[in-house]
Amino acid sequence: MDRFDRISQSILTDEVGIRTGRIGDYRLKTLYRPIYRRCRGQLVPVGVTSSWLPTKAGQPVDRNVFFNTAPVTDESEIDQLCNALALCNLENTGVETLDLHVALDIPDWNDGKRFAATVQTMLEWLDVSNVDRSQAVFRLAGLEMCERERLRDHAARLRDEGLRIDLRTVGAGLPDAAIVEIIQPEIATIDGTFLARIAAARETGRLFDVLLGQFRRFGTAVHIDHLDSSDRLLAAFDTKADLLQGDLLAMPDLAGTSFPTEALSVQALQISGDDFAVMRR
């Protein structure tokens, strides 16, 4: 039995079409969080990132508890199962034009066979879902140790399949300039948890400005996530980031719940000390 079939056998579909993963006594549920694009003084939802929530007997379970107790032999198959759920559940947002950002998790990016097999499985799930390839954005992270020529091959393979690339930094860091030049991603995601700090420091601020200029030359959209405080959001506005995401704008929610389709008004943004509110238009 190949990986696609194993994943298929781990998916349950309820009476309204919501897919849930089944791993032993656990159920894995899909969460979506909107991504907003700045447009004429508004933030308009244009995409989603997906994550997953393990539950048992209807109650949320910590992921560490899940991995320590669930019958899991290969964590990468859990990642691919949850990506398959995200692809198949996207239609339940009720919005057909959203981009879907899913993480392409490869333990060793120099393992060409593993990369090819993972991409092939995701392509098969794209084909059986209602998600067009033009909507799919694959998030790549942890590429620093990947051989440069292999990195070029990986990027070319994804583009040959009509897929876009989101280069994501992990934790408090900036994307490696050499990797940016090789991949020339359509999107670069930067962690908002340290954005305000580096923007305020003279040396790192200049480095960040140079990096943003490099993104612009390649036509790369800048996505700032983890915006959960007013200073981070203001710093993101200062960078003129194209895409914004975080708790201040919208919390992640389960697939099948009402998806926030309305724009957020930037002008209606109200700040008072650490208190912050975005008024929906």
C-alpha positions in Angstrom: 0.0 0.0 0.0 1.5 3.4 -1.0 1.4 6.5 1.1 -1.6 8.0 -0.7 -3.7 4.9 0.1 -2.5 4.9 3.7 -3.5 8.5 4.1 -6.9 7.9 2.4 -7.7 5.1 4.9 -7.0 7.5 7.8 -9.6 10.1 6.7 -13.2 10.1 7.9 -15.8 12.3 6.2 -18.9 13.4 8.1 -22.4 14.0 6.7 -21.6 17.6 5.7 -18.3 16.8 4.1 -15.9 17.8 6.8 -12.8 15.5 6.7 -11.1 14.4 10.0 -7.9 12.4 10.4 -8.1 9.1 12.4 -5.0 7.9 14.2 -5.9 5.2 16.8 -8.3 6.8 19.3 -7.3 10.3 18.2 -9.0 12.6 15.7 -7.1 15.3 13.8 -9.0 18.4 12.9 -8.1 21.1 10.4 -7.7 24.7 11.4 -7.6 27.7 9.0 -6.4 31.2 9.7 -6.9 34.0 7.2 -4.1 35.9 5.4 -4.9 39.5 4.6 -3.6 41.6 1.7 -3.3 45.4 2.0 -5.6 47.0 -0.6 -6.7 50.7 -0.6 -6.7 51.2 3.1 -8.2 47.8 3.9 -7.0 44.3 4.7 -8.8 41.9 2.5 -8.7 38.1 3.1 -6.9 36.4 0.2 -5.6 33.1 1.6 -5.3 30.8 4.6 -2.7 28.9 6.4 -3.6 25.5 7.7 -2.7 23.8 11.0 -4.2 20.8 12.9 -5.6 20.0 16.3 -5.4 16.6 17.8 -8.4 15.6 19.9 -9.5 12.6 21.9 -13.0 11.8 23.0 -14.0 15.3 21.6 -11.4 17.2 23.7 -8.2 18.9 22.5 -5.0 17.2 23.3 -1.5 18.7 23.5 0.6 17.7 20.4 3.4 16.3 22.6 0.9 14.0 24.3 -0.4 13.0 20.9 3.0 12.1 19.5 4.0 10.3 22.8 0.9 8.1 22.9 -0.5 7.8 19.4 0.4 4.8 17.1 2.7 7.0 14.9 5.7 5.5 13.3 6.5 8.3 10.8 5.7 11.9 11.8 6.1 13.0 8.2 3.0 11.0 7.4 1.0 12.9 10.0 2.2 16.1 8.3 1.0 14.8 4.9 -2.3 13.5 6.3 -3.0 17.0 7.7 -2.0 18.7 4.4 -4.4 16.3 2.7 -7.2 17.3 5.2 -6.4 21.0 4.6 -6.7 20.6 0.8 -9.9 18.6 1.0 -11.6 20.8 3.6 -10.8 24.1 1.9 -14.1 24.0 0.0 -15.9 24.1 3.4 -14.7 27.7 3.9 -17.3 28.7 1.3 -14.8 30.9 -0.5 -13.5 29.4 -3.8 -10.7 31.9 -4.6 -8.6 31.6 -1.4 -4.9 30.6 -1.7 -3.9 27.7 0.6 -0.5 27.8 2.2 0.6 24.3 3.3 3.9 23.3 4.8 6.1 21.0 2.8 8.0 19.3 5.7 11.1 17.4 4.5 13.4 16.1 7.3 16.4 16.2 5.0 16.2 18.5 2.0 19.2 16.8 0.4 17.2 13.6 0.2 15.9 13.9 -3.4 13.9 10.7 -3.3 12.1 11.8 -0.2 11.4 15.2 -1.6 10.0 13.7 -4.9 7.8 11.2 -3.0 6.4 13.9 -0.7 5.6 16.3 -3.6 4.0 13.4 -5.6 1.7 12.6 -2.7 0.6 16.2 -2.4 0.0 16.4 -6.1 -2.3 13.4 -5.9 -4.2 15.1 -3.1 -4.5 18.3 -5.1 -5.9 16.3 -8.0 -8.7 14.7 -5.8 -9.5 17.9 -4.0 -11.3 20.9 -5.4 -8.2 23.1 -5.0 -6.7 24.3 -8.2 -2.9 24.2 -8.4 -2.8 27.9 -9.0 -4.2 28.3 -5.4 -1.6 26.1 -3.8 1.4 27.6 -2.1 4.0 25.3 -0.5 5.8 26.7 2.5 9.4 25.7 2.7 11.6 26.1 5.8 14.9 24.9 7.2 16.7 25.0 3.8 20.0 26.3 5.1 21.8 22.9 4.9 20.4 22.0 1.5 22.9 21.9 -1.3 22.4 24.8 -3.6 22.1 22.8 -6.8 19.5 20.5 -5.2 17.7 23.6 -4.0 17.4 24.8 -7.6 16.1 21.4 -8.6 13.5 21.5 -5.9 12.3 24.9 -6.8 12.1 24.0 -10.5 10.1 20.9 -9.8 7.5 22.8 -7.8 7.2 25.5 -10.5 7.0 22.8 -13.3 3.9 21.5 -11.4 2.3 25.0 -11.4 2.9 25.5 -7.7 4.1 28.6 -5.9 6.7 28.8 -3.1 6.5 30.5 0.3 10.0 30.7 1.9 9.5 30.8 5.6 12.0 31.7 8.3 11.9 29.7 11.5 12.0 31.7 14.7 13.9 34.9 15.1 15.8 35.1 11.8 15.8 36.5 8.3 15.8 34.5 5.1 19.2 33.7 3.8 19.9 36.1 0.9 21.6 33.3 -1.2 18.6 31.1 -0.7 16.2 33.9 -1.7 18.2 34.5 -4.9 18.2 30.8 -5.8 14.5 30.1 -5.1 13.1 33.6 -5.9 10.0 32.7 -4.0 6.6 34.2 -4.8 6.1 34.8 -1.1 8.5 35.2 1.9 7.1 34.8 5.4 8.8 36.6 8.2 8.0 35.9 11.9 6.4 39.0 13.4 7.6 38.0 16.9 10.9 39.7 16.3 10.0 42.2 13.5 9.5 45.2 15.7 12.8 44.5 17.5 15.0 44.3 14.4 13.3 47.2 12.7 14.2 49.5 15.7 17.9 48.5 15.7 20.0 50.5 13.3 22.2 47.8 11.8 19.6 45.0 11.6 17.0 47.6 10.4 19.3 48.4 7.4 19.8 44.7 6.7 16.1 44.2 6.7 15.6 47.1 4.3 18.1 45.6 2.0 16.4 42.2 2.2 13.0 43.8 1.4 14.6 45.5 -1.6 15.8 42.1 -2.8 12.3 40.7 -2.4 10.9 43.5 -4.4 13.3 43.0 -7.3 12.3 39.3 -7.5 8.6 40.2 -7.3 8.3 38.4 -4.0 5.4 39.3 -1.7 6.3 39.8 1.9 4.1 38.1 4.5 4.4 38.9 8.2 2.8 36.5 10.6 2.4 36.1 14.4 1.0 39.7 14.6 -0.3 39.5 18.2 0.6 42.9 19.6 0.2 46.5 18.5 3.9 47.1 18.1 4.3 44.2 15.8 1.4 45.2 13.6 2.7 48.8 13.4 6.1 47.5 12.4 4.6 45.3 9.8 2.7 48.4 8.4 6.0 50.3 8.4 7.6 47.7 6.2 4.7 48.0 3.7 4.3 44.2 3.9 2.0 42.8 1.3 0.4 40.1 3.5 -0.5 40.1 7.2 -1.6 37.5 9.6 -2.0 37.0 13.3 -4.2 36.9 16.4 -5.0 40.6 16.2 -6.5 40.1 12.8 -8.2 36.7 13.1 -7.8 33.6 15.2 -7.5 30.1 13.7 -10.8 28.3 13.5 -12.0 24.8 12.7 -12.8 23.8 9.1 -16.6 24.2 8.5 -17.0 27.1 10.8 -17.9 30.6 9.4 -15.0 32.0 7.5 -14.3 35.7 7.9 -14.7 37.1 4.4 -15.2 40.8 5.3 -12.4 43.3 4.9 -10.7 45.0 7.9 -10.5 48.8 7.9 -7.0 50.0 8.6 -8.3 53.5 9.4 -10.6 52.1 12.0 -7.6 50.7 13.8 -7.7 51.8 17.4 -4.6 51.8 19.6 -4.3 52.7 23.3 -1.2 51.5 25.0 -1.0 47.8 24.7 -4.7 47.6 23.9 -5.5 47.0 20.3 -8.7 46.6 18.3 -9.3 46.3 14.6 -12.9 47.3 13.7 -14.4 45.3 10.9 -15.8 47.3 8.1 
